[in-house]
């Protein structure tokens, strides 16, 4: 902690979101902060990257921070920011205006920025908090908990990807696992003002959050810290598949071995025949 860190801050709400300023402010006491974030909101963009057009980086005034806006996705911003800076110790994403719990991790642009950092060999920490239609989050009240999360996570070099969610009034911090629930997905047809058909996609959870998960923790007033990984392999299913004697890989290998054995036997027979002649 005595060495000044390089901390890149991004988000998916856009570079002018109050959440990114709050996150940069809290991170500023731990190292040198640079902000690189989308020029417009990119919520639920997931890990999309821009490949069909060039990206533009423009410097802006954002408090006292070295800040840039990019016409791209959160993942674009992190990749471009890390490339331009050369070396980045940790990438922070958020603070997102809205929680990213459980299944939402799959499509969260906030988490995608942190994932991009991990994919590029750095560390990524995503931060999200509650938001309502009537008021924005009280970032000043959350700052002490954001700082405590930094103090907890930054010294742990082996943790490369973390999802952090902050309730409105935290009472403490808990390590959690991701909440994976079943949902009843519905497509609701409607019409726009011109009478053209449009559709809304809605989901309703079919069960409550299990204790020890990120959603359960936030519902009970705890700051949730969930370590994640990039490898999506289901190790248990893979082990069961490999244990089966009739898996396709085994069959192919067996067939190839049989063909090799047959070819070898044929070669020996031919050689023997030629020798006898």
For each residue, the residues with C-beta under 8 A, 3 or more apart:
1: 30 154 155
2:
3:
4: 31 32
5: 30 31 32 89 90 154
6: 31 32 34 85 87 88 89 90
7: 27 30 31 32 33 34 88 89 90 91 92
8: 33 34 35 36 78 81 82 85 88 90 91 92 117
9: 20 23 24 27 33 34 35 36 37 91 92 93
10: 20 35 36 37 38 74 77 78 81 91 92 93 113
11: 14 15 17 19 20 23 37 38 74 93 94 95 96 109 110 113
12: 38 41 42 43 44 45 73 74 93 96 108 109 110 112 113
13: 17 19 20 41 42 43 96 97 110
14: 11 17 37 38 39 40 41 42
15: 11 20 35 37 38 39 60 62 67 68 69
16: 62
17: 11 13 14 20 21 37 41 97
18: 21 22 136 139
19: 11 13 22 23 94 95 96 97 127 129 137 139
20: 9 10 11 13 15 17 23 24 35 37 94 95
21: 17 18 24 25 62 63 65
22: 18 19 25 26 95 139 140 142 143 146
23: 9 11 19 20 26 27 92 94 95 127 146
24: 9 20 21 27 28 33 35 62 63 65
25: 21 22 28 63 143
26: 22 23 29 143 146 147 150
27: 7 9 23 24 30 31 33 92 150
28: 24 25 31 33 65
29: 26 147
30: 1 5 7 27 150 154
31: 4 5 6 7 27 28 89
32: 4 5 6 7
33: 7 8 9 24 27 28 65 66
34: 6 7 8 9 65 66 67 68 81 85
35: 8 9 10 15 20 24 62 65 66 67 68
36: 8 9 10 57 67 68 70 77 78 80 81 84
37: 9 10 11 14 15 17 20 67 68 69 70 74 77
38: 10 11 12 14 15 41 42 69 70 71 72 73 74 76 77
39: 14 15 58 69 70 71
40: 14
41: 12 13 14 17 38
42: 12 13 14 38 45 73 74 109
43: 12 13 98 109
44: 12 107 108 109
45: 12 42 48 73 74 107 109 112
46: 106 107 108 109 112
47: 75 112 115 116
48: 45 73 75 112
49: 72 73 75 76 79
50: 53 55 72 73 76
51:
52:
53: 50
54:
55: 50 70 71 72 76 80
56: 70 71
57: 36 68 69 70 80 84
58: 39 68 69 70
59: 66 67 68
60: 15 67 68 69
61: 67
62: 15 16 21 24 35 65 67
63: 21 24 25
64:
65: 21 24 28 33 34 35 62
66: 33 34 35 59
67: 15 34 35 36 37 59 60 61 62
68: 15 34 35 36 37 57 58 59 60 81
69: 15 37 38 39 57 58 60
70: 36 37 38 39 55 56 57 58 76 77 80
71: 38 39 55 56
72: 38 49 50 55 76 77 80
73: 12 38 42 45 48 49 50 76 77 109 112
74: 10 11 12 37 38 42 45 77 78 93 109 110 112 113 116
75: 47 48 49 78 79 112 113 115 116
76: 38 49 50 55 70 72 73 79 80
77: 10 36 37 38 70 72 73 74 80 81 113
78: 8 10 36 74 75 81 82 91 93 113 116 117 120 124
79: 49 75 76 82 83 116 120
80: 36 55 57 70 72 76 77 83 84
81: 8 10 34 36 68 77 78 84 85 88 91
82: 8 78 79 85 88 91 117 120 122
83: 79 80
84: 36 57 80 81
85: 6 8 34 81 82 88
86:
87: 6
88: 6 7 8 81 82 85 91 117 122
89: 5 6 7 31 122 123
90: 5 6 7 8 117 122 123 124 125 154
91: 7 8 9 10 78 81 82 88 113 114 116 117 122 123 124 125
92: 7 8 9 10 23 27 114 124 125 126 127
93: 9 10 11 12 74 78 96 110 111 113 114 124 125 126 127
94: 11 19 20 23 110 126 127 128 129 164
95: 11 19 20 22 23 127 128 129 137 139 142 146 166
96: 11 12 13 19 93 99 100 108 110 126 127 128 129
97: 13 17 19 129 131 136 137
98: 43 128 129 130 131
99: 96 104 128 129 130 165 218
100: 96 104 105 108 110 111 126 128 163 165
101: 104 105 128 165 179 214 215 218 224
102: 105 178 179 180 181 209 213 214 215
103: 106 179 180 181 183
104: 99 100 101 107 108
105: 100 101 102 108 111 163 178 228
106: 46 103
107: 44 45 46 104
108: 12 44 46 96 100 104 105 111 112 126 128
109: 11 12 42 43 44 45 46 73 74 112 113
110: 11 12 13 74 93 94 96 100 113 114 126 127 128
111: 93 100 105 108 114 115 126 163 228
112: 12 45 46 47 48 73 74 75 108 109 115 116
113: 10 11 12 74 75 77 78 91 93 109 110 116 117 124 126
114: 91 92 93 110 111 117 118 124 125 126 161 162 163
115: 47 75 111 112 118 119 124 161 228 230
116: 47 74 75 78 79 91 112 113 119 120 124
117: 8 78 82 88 90 91 113 114 120 122 123 124 161
118: 114 115 121 122 123 124 160 161 230
119: 115 116 230
120: 78 79 82 116 117
121: 118
122: 82 88 89 90 91 117 118 160
123: 89 90 91 117 118 157 159 160 161
124: 78 90 91 92 93 113 114 115 116 117 118 160 161 162
125: 90 91 92 93 114 149 153 161 162 164
126: 92 93 94 96 100 108 110 111 113 114 162 163 164
127: 19 23 92 93 94 95 96 110 146 149 164 165 166
128: 94 95 96 98 99 100 101 108 110 163 164 165 166
129: 19 94 95 96 97 98 99 137 142 165 166 167 168
130: 98 99 137 166 167 168 218
131: 97 98 136 137
132: 135
133:
134:
135: 132
136: 18 97 131 139
137: 19 95 97 129 130 131 142 168
138: 141 142 168
139: 18 19 22 95 136 142 143
140: 22 143
141: 138 144 169
142: 22 95 129 137 138 139 145 146 166 170
143: 22 25 26 139 140 146 147
144: 141 147 148
145: 142 148 149 166 170 173 223
146: 22 23 26 95 127 142 143 149 150 166
147: 26 29 143 144 150 151
148: 144 145 151 152 173
149: 125 127 145 146 152 153 164 173 223 225
150: 26 27 30 146 147 153 154
151: 147 148 154 155
152: 148 149 155 156 173 225
153: 125 149 150 156 159 162 225
154: 1 5 30 90 150 151
155: 1 151 152
156: 152 153 159
157: 123
158:
159: 123 153 156 162 227
160: 118 122 123 124
161: 114 115 117 118 123 124 125 227 228 229 230
162: 114 124 125 126 153 159 225 226 227 228
163: 100 105 111 114 126 128 178 214 224 225 226 228
164: 94 125 126 127 128 149 223 224 225 226
165: 99 100 101 127 128 129 214 217 218 223 224 226
166: 95 127 128 129 130 142 145 146 170 218 223
167: 129 130 170 218 219 221 222 223
168: 129 130 137 138
169: 141 221
170: 142 145 166 167 173 221 222 223
171: 221 222
172: 221 222 223
173: 145 148 149 152 170 222 223 225
174: 217 222 223 224 225
175: 225 226 227
176: 212 213 214 216 217 222 224 225 226
177: 212 213 214 226
178: 102 105 163 213 214 226 228
179: 101 102 103 209 210 213 214 215 216
180: 102 103
181: 102 103 205 206 207 208 209 215
182: 205 206 207
183: 103 203 204 205 206
184: 203 204 205 206
185: 201 202 203
186: 201 202 203 204
187: 199 200 201
188: 199 200 201 202
189: 197 198 199
190: 197 198 199 200
191: 195 196 197 198
192: 195 196 198
193:
194:
195: 191 192
196: 191 192
197: 189 190 191
198: 189 190 191 192
199: 187 188 189 190
200: 187 188 190
201: 185 186 187 188
202: 185 186 188
203: 183 184 185 186
204: 183 184 186
205: 181 182 183 184 208
206: 181 182 183 184
207: 181 182
208: 181 205
209: 102 179 181 213 215 216 219
210: 179 213 216
211: 216
212: 176 177 216 217
213: 102 176 177 178 179 209 210 216 217
214: 101 102 163 165 176 177 178 179 217 218 224 226
215: 101 102 179 181 209 218 219 224
216: 176 179 209 210 211 212 213 219 220
217: 165 174 176 212 213 214 220 222 223 224
218: 99 101 130 165 166 167 214 215 221 222 223 224
219: 167 209 215 216
220: 216 217
221: 167 169 170 171 172 218
222: 167 170 171 172 173 174 176 217 218
223: 145 149 164 165 166 167 170 172 173 174 217 218
224: 101 163 164 165 174 176 214 215 217 218
225: 149 152 153 162 163 164 173 174 175 176
226: 162 163 164 165 175 176 177 178 214
227: 159 161 162 175
228: 105 111 115 161 162 163 178
229: 161
230: 115 118 119 161
231:
232:
233: 238
234: 237 238
235: 238 239
236: 239 240
237: 234 240 241
238: 233 234 235 241 242
239: 235 236 242 243
240: 236 237 243 244
241: 237 238 244 247
242: 238 239 247 249
243: 239 240
244: 240 241 247 250
245: 250
246: 250 251
247: 241 242 244 250 251
248: 251 252
249: 242 252 253
250: 244 245 246 247 253 254
251: 246 247 248 254 255
252: 248 249 255 256
253: 249 250 256 257
254: 250 251 257 258
255: 251 252 258 259
256: 252 253 259 260
257: 253 254 260 261
258: 254 255 261 262
259: 255 256 262 263
260: 256 257 263 264
261: 257 258 264 265
262: 258 259 265 266
263: 259 260 266 267
264: 260 261 267 268
265: 261 262 268 269
266: 262 263 269 270
267: 263 264 270 271
268: 264 265 271 272
269: 265 266 272 273
270: 266 267 273 274
271: 267 268 274 275
272: 268 269 275 276
273: 269 270 276 277
274: 270 271 277
275: 271 272
276: 272 273
277: 273 274
